[in-house]
Amino acid sequence: MAEKVKHKKLSEWFATAICGNDITSSCLYVSVICTRHGGCFSPFLLLMISVVLYFYKKIYSEVGDALPLNGGTYNCLLNTTSKYKASLAACLTILSYIATCVVSATTAMHYFSSLHDSYPSFPEIDVILSTIIVLLFFAVLTIIGIGESAVFALVIFLFHILTLIVFCGITGYYVITNPHILLNNIVIPKIGFSDTFIPLRDNFINIISHWKEIFFALFFGFSSALLGISGFETSANFIEEQQKGVFIKTLRNMWILVSIFNPLIALFAIGTFEMSYIANPANETNLLADMAQKTGGYLIHTLLVIDAVMVLSGAVLTSYIGVTGLCKRMALDRCLPQFLLKETRRGTNHIIILGFFLLCSSILIITGGKVVTLAGVYTISFLSVMAVFAVGNILLKLYRAGLKRNHIASYPIIIIAFIAVVTGIIGNIMIDKQNIIVFLIYFIPTVIVVSLMFLRVSILRMILYILETITKQINDWTGRTKDSIVKHIDNINSHRVIFFTRGDNSASLNTAILYVLHNEPTNNIKVVHIYKEEKDIPQKLSQDLEFLNQLYPQMDIEFVKIKGEFTPEFVENLSKQFNVPRNYMFIGCPHERFPYDLSEFGGIRMIV
C-alpha cells in the first residue's frame, strides 16, 4: 500500500507572509480614518491599539496552544460550548470576510485610479464598476482552483514591507525638514465630525475648556483605530498548516509590524498635510498616495500604488479562500444547507464562491463604495469576532482546563481586551448609525439561515402535526405527505455518532447523551470502550448504559467493546469500519498526560 504524501507545513516566513499581508494592508487606510476622528491624537491612539493587540496576542496564543485546529472563533466555541453558539460566531466571521473583501478591493481601485493624477494620459476609471470586476476576477480564479500560494504571498509581503520602509523614510525626512506643518496640526475635530478643527497649542486653559471635544476625539479615534488590527485572526484560521511553534511567532510578528507602521504613518500624515486636507472625504481613499506624491514625487507615488494594488488584491483572495473553507466546514457540520457542498470538476465549491461574490457586490452598491462606511461595517463585524474569541478563551479556561498549553492569558488581560473591543463596537455605531444598519441587513439573514438548519427537525414535526389534524378531512392527500415527511425526519436522525468512554464515570455518559440529544439531529449513538485486557473493562459500564437506554427511550444507545489502543490510527480505522466521519466522533476532555494533539485525530470533538 502506497504511503500518503504529507503536505509540507508552513515555516515562520511563509505563515507570517500570508497573515501579514492581511493585517498590514490596513496601513493603507486606517491612519486617515483614525486621524479624521482623533485629530492630532491619532499616533497616540494607534499606539494604544498596539497595547490592545498585545493583549489579544496572549489570548490567541493560549487558545491556539490548547486547540491547534483550523477555524479560529468557530473552532474555539465548537469545542467549549454548543454548536449553535459556535455557528452564530461563524456568522460574524462570514460578515467580516465580506467587509474585508469589499474594503480591500475598493481601496485598491481608489489607489489605482490615483495614477490619473500623476499621469494625465492614464485613463480615469469608475471605482465601483472596477471593484466589481476585481471581485468577479478573483471569484473566477478561486473557482478555477488557483488558491493562495505561500511563495507568492511572501513575495508580496516582502515588497510591501520594503515599500513601507522607503515610504516612511522619505515622508519622515519631509516631516523633519518641515516641522511647521506638524505643529500647526495640533488640533482636534469639533463634535459632529465637521471639517472644522480646534487648535490645542495656544495654552493649557484652552485645552481644559475643550475637554468634551478631547474626550470624543479620543473615544471616536480609538474606535476607528481598531480597524488597524483587522486580519490578526487570520493565522488562527490555518494553524494546522503551520509548523509546530510557528503560530505564536506569526502573532508576535504581526504585532510588531502594526505597532511600528500604523503610528508612524499617522504621525507622518499630520506632518505632511494640513488637517483640513486629511479630513476632506475626497482625500480619504488614497491619502498615502498623495503623501508619496508630495514627498517623493511620481516615482514613489507609482511604487506605493503598485504595492497597494498588490497587497490589497492579496487580501481579496485571502477572503475568498477563508470564507469558502469556513462555509464548507459549517455545511459539513450541518450548520448550513448541504447544496453548498457541490463541487466543480476541479473540486472547488462554486456555489459558496458565487454567493460570496453576490453578497460583496450588493454591500458595495448599498454603501455606494464609501470606504468610511465599509470600514465601519468591517470594524463592527471584526471586533464582534474578537470579543467572542475573548469569551471563548474564558470558556476554555472554565470547561477545558485539562488541555495542555504553554501560554496563559490572565483574566485581567482578557477582560481589558474584551472591554476595549466592545468600546470600539459602540464607538463605530455612534460614528455612523448606517454602519449598524448595513451590518444587521447582512447579519440577521445569515443567523436566520443557520437557525433554520438547527430547527429543521422541530419545524418538520410541527408541519407533521398540522398535517395530521387536516388528515381527518383530506385523508388521502395528507397521508402521502405524512409518510414523506416521516421518512425525511428518519433520514436526518439515522446518521450515527460515536462517543469514546473510559467507562469510569456514569455522569460523563449522561452528559454525553444529553449533548447529542440537544446538539445533534440523531437518535443513534454508539458508545465505544477501547480496552487492552478484558479485566480492565469497568463492571458497571454495561449496567449504566442499560439504565440510560431506559432513561432516554428516544435514543438508540449501542454499547461496543473493542480491544486496542486509543490512537489517531485506531480512530481512523474505526471511522472507516463504522462509516462514521471523525467530526461525528466525540470524547471527553483528555488529561494533561494525553500523548497526542487533538489535530492528529482529524476533527474529533470534545463534549464532556
C-alpha positions in Angstrom: 0.0 0.0 0.0 1.4 3.4 -1.0 2.2 5.8 1.8 0.3 9.1 1.9 2.2 12.1 0.8 2.3 14.6 3.7 1.6 18.2 2.9 4.6 20.4 3.7 3.8 22.7 6.6 4.5 26.4 6.5 7.6 27.9 8.1 7.6 31.2 10.0 8.3 33.4 7.0 5.6 31.9 4.8 2.9 31.8 7.5 3.8 35.4 8.5 3.5 36.5 4.9 0.0 35.1 4.4 -1.5 36.7 7.6 0.9 39.7 7.4 -0.4 40.8 4.1 -3.9 40.9 5.6 -3.1 42.9 8.7 -0.5 45.3 7.1 -2.8 46.1 4.2 -4.8 48.1 6.8 -1.9 50.6 7.0 -3.1 51.9 3.6 -6.4 53.3 5.0 -6.6 53.1 8.9 -4.3 56.1 9.5 -6.5 58.6 7.6 -9.7 57.2 9.2 -8.3 57.4 12.7 -6.9 61.0 12.1 -10.2 62.2 10.8 -11.8 61.3 14.1 -8.9 61.6 16.5 -7.1 64.6 15.2 -3.6 65.1 16.5 -4.1 62.2 18.9 -4.1 59.6 16.1 -0.5 58.4 16.5 -1.0 58.0 20.3 -4.3 56.2 19.7 -2.7 53.8 17.3 -0.1 53.0 20.0 -2.9 52.3 22.4 -4.3 49.9 19.8 -0.9 48.2 19.8 -1.4 47.5 23.5 -4.8 46.0 22.9 -3.4 43.9 20.2 -0.6 42.7 22.6 -3.4 41.5 25.0 -5.1 39.7 22.1 -1.7 38.1 21.3 -1.8 36.5 24.7 -5.4 35.4 24.2 -4.9 33.8 20.7 -1.6 32.2 22.0 -3.5 30.3 24.8 -6.4 29.2 22.6 -4.1 28.2 19.7 -1.8 26.3 22.0 -4.6 24.4 23.6 -6.7 23.8 20.4 -4.3 23.8 17.5 -7.1 23.4 14.9 -8.2 25.5 12.0 -11.4 27.5 12.3 -10.5 30.4 14.7 -13.5 31.5 16.7 -15.8 28.9 15.3 -13.4 26.1 16.3 -12.9 27.6 19.8 -16.6 27.8 20.6 -17.3 24.4 18.9 -15.0 22.8 21.5 -16.2 24.7 24.5 -19.9 25.3 24.0 -22.8 24.3 21.8 -22.7 24.0 18.0 -25.4 26.7 17.6 -23.4 29.3 19.6 -20.3 28.5 17.5 -22.4 28.9 14.4 -23.5 32.4 15.4 -19.9 33.3 15.9 -19.2 31.9 12.4 -21.9 34.2 11.0 -19.9 37.2 12.4 -16.7 35.8 10.7 -18.5 35.4 7.4 -19.7 39.1 7.5 -16.1 40.1 8.5 -14.8 38.3 5.4 -17.4 40.1 3.2 -16.4 43.5 4.6 -12.6 42.7 4.3 -13.0 41.7 0.7 -15.0 44.8 -0.2 -12.9 47.3 1.7 -9.7 45.8 0.2 -11.0 45.8 -3.4 -12.4 49.3 -3.2 -9.3 50.8 -1.6 -7.1 49.1 -4.2 -9.2 50.6 -7.0 -9.1 54.1 -5.4 -5.3 53.8 -5.3 -5.2 52.6 -8.9 -7.4 55.5 -10.0 -4.9 58.0 -8.4 -2.5 57.2 -11.2 -4.5 59.5 -13.4 -3.4 62.4 -11.2 0.3 61.6 -11.7 -0.1 60.6 -15.4 -2.9 62.6 -17.1 -2.7 60.3 -20.1 -3.7 57.4 -17.8 -7.5 56.8 -18.2 -9.9 57.6 -15.4 -11.8 54.6 -14.1 -15.2 54.0 -12.4 -14.2 52.8 -8.9 -17.4 50.9 -8.2 -17.5 49.2 -11.6 -13.8 48.3 -11.5 -14.2 47.0 -7.9 -17.0 44.6 -9.0 -14.7 43.5 -11.9 -11.9 42.8 -9.4 -14.3 40.8 -7.2 -15.5 38.8 -10.1 -12.0 38.2 -11.3 -10.9 36.7 -8.0 -14.2 34.7 -7.8 -13.3 33.1 -11.2 -9.7 32.5 -10.1 -11.0 30.7 -6.9 -13.5 28.6 -8.9 -10.7 27.6 -11.3 -8.7 26.4 -8.3 -5.9 29.0 -8.0 -5.6 29.1 -4.3 -3.2 31.0 -2.0 0.4 30.4 -2.9 2.7 30.8 0.1 5.6 31.8 -2.2 3.5 34.4 -4.0 2.3 35.7 -0.6 5.9 36.0 0.6 7.0 38.0 -2.5 4.1 40.4 -2.0 4.8 40.7 1.7 8.5 41.5 1.3 7.7 44.0 -1.4 5.0 45.6 0.8 7.3 45.9 3.8 10.1 47.3 1.7 7.8 49.8 0.1 6.5 50.9 3.6 10.1 51.4 4.8 11.0 53.5 1.8 7.8 55.5 2.1 8.3 56.1 5.9 11.9 57.1 5.3 11.0 59.7 2.6 8.0 61.1 4.4 9.8 61.1 7.7 12.6 63.2 6.2 10.0 65.6 4.8 8.3 66.0 8.2 11.6 66.7 10.0 12.5 69.3 7.4 9.1 70.9 7.5 8.1 70.8 11.2 5.7 73.8 11.0 3.0 71.5 9.4 3.1 69.1 12.3 3.0 72.0 14.8 0.0 73.6 13.1 -1.8 70.3 13.2 -2.0 70.1 17.0 -5.8 70.2 16.7 -8.9 68.1 17.3 -12.2 67.9 15.3 -15.3 69.6 16.6 -18.1 67.3 17.9 -20.2 66.3 14.9 -17.3 65.3 12.6 -17.2 68.5 10.7 -14.1 69.7 8.8 -13.6 72.4 11.4 -10.8 71.8 14.0 -10.0 73.3 17.3 -6.3 74.3 18.0 -4.8 73.0 21.3 -1.3 74.6 21.2 -2.4 78.0 22.5 -2.4 77.5 26.2 -3.4 75.0 28.9 -6.7 76.8 29.7 -7.7 76.3 26.1 -7.2 72.5 26.5 -9.3 72.4 29.7 -12.1 74.3 28.1 -12.4 71.8 25.3 -12.4 68.7 27.5 -15.6 67.4 25.8 -14.1 67.6 22.3 -10.9 66.0 23.5 -12.9 63.1 25.1 -14.8 62.4 21.9 -11.7 62.8 19.8 -10.0 60.1 21.9 -13.2 57.9 22.0 -14.0 58.0 18.3 -10.4 58.0 17.3 -9.8 54.9 19.4 -12.9 53.2 18.0 -11.9 53.8 14.3 -8.2 53.0 15.0 -9.2 49.4 15.9 -9.6 48.8 12.2 -5.8 48.7 12.2 -5.7 45.2 13.9 -8.1 43.6 11.3 -6.6 40.5 10.0 -5.0 39.4 13.3 -7.3 36.4 13.4 -6.1 35.1 10.0 -3.3 33.0 11.4 -5.7 31.1 13.6 -7.7 30.0 10.6 -4.9 28.0 9.1 -3.0 26.9 12.2 -2.9 23.2 11.2 -0.9 24.1 8.0 1.8 25.7 10.1 4.9 24.0 11.6 4.9 23.4 15.3 5.5 26.7 17.3 5.1 28.9 14.2 1.6 30.1 15.2 2.9 32.0 18.2 5.6 33.6 16.1 3.2 34.9 13.5 1.2 36.6 16.2 4.4 38.3 17.5 5.4 39.4 14.0 2.0 40.8 13.2 2.0 42.8 16.5 5.5 44.2 15.8 4.6 45.3 12.3 1.3 47.0 13.3 3.0 48.7 16.3 5.7 50.3 14.1 3.9 51.2 10.9 0.5 52.4 11.9 1.5 55.1 14.5 4.4 56.2 12.2 2.2 56.7 9.1 -0.4 58.6 11.2 2.3 60.9 12.5 3.8 61.5 9.1 0.3 62.1 7.7 -0.4 65.0 10.1 3.2 66.2 9.4 2.7 66.3 5.6 -0.8 67.8 5.0 -3.0 70.3 6.9 -5.6 68.6 9.0 -8.4 70.0 6.8 -6.9 68.2 3.8 -6.7 64.9 5.7 -10.3 65.2 6.9 -11.7 66.0 3.4 -13.8 63.0 2.3 -12.4 63.4 -1.2 -8.9 62.6 0.0 -9.8 59.7 2.4 -9.4 56.9 0.0 -5.8 57.4 -1.2 -4.1 59.8 1.2 -0.9 57.7 1.3 -0.6 58.1 -2.5 -1.0 61.9 -2.1 1.7 61.8 0.7 4.0 59.8 -1.6 3.4 62.3 -4.5 4.1 65.3 -2.3 7.2 64.0 -0.5 8.8 61.6 -3.1 7.4 62.6 -6.5 5.9 60.5 -9.3 8.3 57.5 -8.7 7.4 56.9 -5.0 3.8 57.6 -5.8 3.8 54.9 -8.5 5.7 52.5 -6.3 3.1 52.9 -3.5 0.1 52.5 -5.9 1.6 49.2 -7.3 2.2 48.0 -3.7 -1.3 48.9 -2.6 -3.0 47.2 -5.5 -0.9 44.0 -5.0 -1.3 43.7 -1.2 -5.0 44.6 -1.2 -5.7 42.2 -4.0 -4.0 39.5 -2.0 -6.4 40.3 0.9 -9.3 39.9 -1.5 -8.0 36.4 -2.5 -7.5 35.5 1.2 -11.1 36.4 1.9 -12.4 34.2 -0.9 -10.3 31.2 0.4 -11.2 31.9 4.0 -14.9 32.1 3.6 -15.0 29.1 1.3 -13.2 27.0 3.9 -15.5 28.2 6.7 -18.8 27.7 4.9 -17.7 24.3 3.7 -16.8 23.3 7.3 -20.2 24.6 8.5 -22.0 22.7 5.8 -20.2 19.5 6.7 -21.3 20.1 10.3 -24.9 20.6 9.0 -25.0 24.2 10.2 -25.5 25.4 6.5 -27.5 23.8 3.7 -25.9 20.8 2.1 -26.2 22.1 -1.5 -23.3 24.4 -0.7 -21.0 21.3 -0.8 -21.5 20.8 -4.5 -18.1 20.9 -6.3 -16.8 21.6 -9.8 -14.6 19.2 -11.7 -11.6 20.9 -10.1 -13.0 20.3 -6.6 -14.0 23.9 -5.8 -17.2 24.9 -4.1 -18.6 27.2 -6.8 -22.0 27.9 -5.1 -20.2 29.3 -2.0 -17.8 31.4 -4.1 -20.5 32.9 -6.4 -22.8 33.5 -3.4 -19.9 35.4 -1.7 -19.3 37.4 -4.8 -23.0 38.5 -5.0 -23.0 39.5 -1.3 -19.8 41.5 -1.7 -21.2 43.3 -4.8 -24.5 44.1 -3.0 -22.9 45.6 0.1 -20.6 47.7 -2.3 -23.7 49.1 -4.1 -25.7 49.7 -0.9 -22.9 51.7 0.7 -22.0 53.5 -2.6 -18.4 52.3 -2.3 -17.8 54.7 0.7 -14.7 53.4 2.4 -15.5 55.0 5.7 -19.0 53.3 5.8 -17.5 50.0 4.6 -14.7 50.3 7.2 -17.4 50.9 9.9 -19.3 47.7 9.0 -16.0 45.9 8.8 -14.9 47.1 12.2 -18.2 46.1 13.9 -18.1 42.6 12.5 -14.4 42.1 13.0 -14.5 43.5 16.6 -17.5 41.3 17.3 -15.4 38.3 16.3 -12.6 39.4 18.6 -15.0 39.9 21.5 -16.5 36.5 21.1 -13.0 35.0 20.9 -12.1 36.6 24.3 -15.3 34.9 25.7 -14.2 31.7 24.1 -10.9 31.9 25.9 -12.7 32.2 29.3 -14.9 29.2 28.4 -11.7 27.3 27.5 -10.3 28.0 31.0 -13.6 27.0 32.7 -14.5 23.9 30.8 -11.3 22.6 29.2 -8.8 23.3 32.0 -7.1 19.9 31.4 -5.9 20.7 27.9 -2.1 21.1 27.6 -1.0 24.7 27.0 2.3 26.6 27.5 0.9 30.1 27.1 -1.7 31.5 29.5 -3.7 34.8 29.2 -4.6 36.1 32.7 -8.2 37.1 33.4 -7.4 40.8 33.7 -5.8 40.8 30.2 -8.9 39.0 28.7 -11.3 41.4 30.5 -9.4 44.5 29.4 -9.1 43.3 25.8 -12.9 42.5 25.8 -13.8 45.9 27.1 -11.6 47.6 24.6 -13.2 45.9 21.6 -16.7 46.4 22.9 -15.9 50.1 23.4 -14.8 50.1 19.7 -18.1 48.5 18.6 -20.1 51.1 20.5 -17.9 53.9 19.1 -18.3 52.8 15.5 -22.0 52.6 15.8 -22.1 56.1 17.2 -19.8 57.4 14.4 -22.4 56.5 11.8 -25.7 54.7 12.5 -25.7 53.4 9.0 -22.9 51.1 10.0 -25.1 49.0 12.3 -28.0 49.1 9.8 -25.9 47.7 7.0 -24.3 45.2 9.4 -27.7 43.9 10.5 -29.0 43.8 7.0 -26.5 41.0 6.3 -26.1 39.5 9.8 -29.7 38.8 10.6 -30.5 36.8 7.4 -27.3 34.7 7.9 -28.4 33.9 11.5 -31.9 33.0 10.3 -30.5 30.5 7.8 -28.3 28.9 10.4 -31.2 28.9 13.0 -33.5 27.2 10.5 -30.9 24.5 9.9 -30.9 23.7 13.7 -34.7 23.9 13.9 -35.5 22.0 10.8 -36.5 18.8 12.6 -38.7 20.7 15.0 -40.2 22.6 12.1 -40.9 19.4 10.2 -42.5 17.9 13.3 -44.7 20.9 13.6 -45.7 20.6 10.0 -46.4 16.9 10.6 -48.7 17.8 13.5 -50.7 20.3 11.3 -51.0 17.7 8.6 -52.2 15.1 11.0 -55.0 17.5 12.1 -56.0 18.2 8.5 -55.9 14.5 7.6 -59.4 14.0 9.1 -60.9 15.9 6.1 -58.4 15.2 3.3 -57.0 11.8 4.4 -55.6 10.6 1.1 -53.6 13.7 0.3 -52.3 14.3 3.8 -51.5 10.6 4.2 -48.9 10.6 1.4 -47.4 13.9 2.7 -47.1 12.5 6.2 -45.2 9.4 5.0 -42.8 11.6 3.0 -42.0 13.9 6.0 -41.6 11.0 8.5 -39.2 9.4 6.1 -37.3 12.7 5.8 -37.1 13.0 9.6 -35.9 9.4 10.0 -33.3 10.1 7.4 -32.0 13.1 9.4 -32.0 11.1 12.6 -30.4 8.0 11.1 -26.8 9.0 11.0 -24.8 7.6 13.8 -22.4 9.3 16.2 -19.7 7.6 18.4 -18.7 8.5 21.9 -15.5 7.0 23.3 -15.7 6.4 27.0 -13.3 5.2 29.7 -16.4 4.0 31.5 -15.4 5.1 34.9 -17.9 7.9 35.3 -21.7 7.5 34.7 -22.2 11.2 35.0 -20.0 11.8 31.9 -22.0 9.2 30.0 -25.2 11.0 30.9 -23.7 14.4 29.8 -22.6 13.0 26.5 -26.0 11.6 25.7 -27.6 14.9 26.7 -25.2 16.8 24.4 -26.1 14.5 21.4 -29.8 14.9 22.3 -29.6 18.7 22.3 -27.0 19.4 19.6 -27.1 16.6 17.0 -30.0 15.7 14.8 -29.8 12.0 15.5 -31.2 9.3 17.9 -28.4 6.8 17.3 -25.3 6.9 19.5 -22.7 4.2 19.6 -20.8 4.1 22.9 -17.3 2.6 22.3 -15.0 1.4 25.1 -11.4 0.5 24.0 -9.5 -1.8 26.3 -6.2 -3.7 26.4 -7.3 -6.5 28.7 -10.9 -7.7 29.4 -10.3 -7.4 33.1 -9.8 -3.6 32.6 -13.5 -3.2 31.4 -15.5 -1.4 34.1 -18.1 -3.9 35.5 -20.8 -1.2 35.9 -20.4 0.2 32.4 -22.9 -2.1 30.7 -25.4 -1.6 33.6 -25.0 2.2 33.4 -25.7 2.1 29.6 -28.8 -0.1 30.1 -30.1 2.3 32.6 -29.5 5.3 30.3 -31.3 3.4 27.5 -34.3 3.2 29.7 -33.9 6.8 30.8 -33.8 8.1 27.2 -36.2 5.9 25.3 -36.0 8.2 22.3 -32.3 7.4 21.9 -30.9 4.2 20.5 -27.8 3.6 22.6 -25.5 0.8 21.4 -22.5 -0.5 23.5 -19.4 -1.7 21.7 -16.2 -3.1 23.4 -13.2 -3.1 21.2 -9.7 -4.4 22.1 -7.0 -1.9 21.1 -5.4 1.4 22.0 -6.8 4.9 21.6 -4.5 6.3 18.9 -5.2 8.5 15.8 -4.7 5.5 13.5 -7.0 3.3 15.5 -9.7 6.0 15.5 -9.3 6.4 11.7 -9.8 2.7 11.2 -12.9 2.7 13.4 -14.2 5.7 11.3 -13.9 3.5 8.2 -15.3 0.4 9.9 -18.4 2.0 11.2 -18.8 4.6 8.4 -18.9 7.5 10.8 -16.9 10.7 9.9 -14.4 11.7 12.6 -16.1 15.0 13.2 -19.1 12.9 14.5 -16.8 11.1 17.0 -16.8 12.6 20.5 -14.5 12.3 23.5 -14.3 13.7 27.0 -11.6 16.2 27.9 -8.2 14.5 27.8 -5.7 14.7 30.7 -2.5 16.7 30.5 -0.6 13.4 30.0 -2.5 12.6 26.9 0.2 11.9 24.3 -1.4 13.2 21.2 -2.6 16.6 19.8 -6.3 16.9 19.0 -5.4 17.9 15.4 -4.0 14.4 14.9 -7.4 12.9 15.2 -8.8 14.7 12.2 -11.7 16.6 13.7 -12.8 14.6 16.7 -14.7 16.8 19.2 -14.8 17.2 23.0 -18.2 17.3 24.5 -17.6 16.4 28.2 
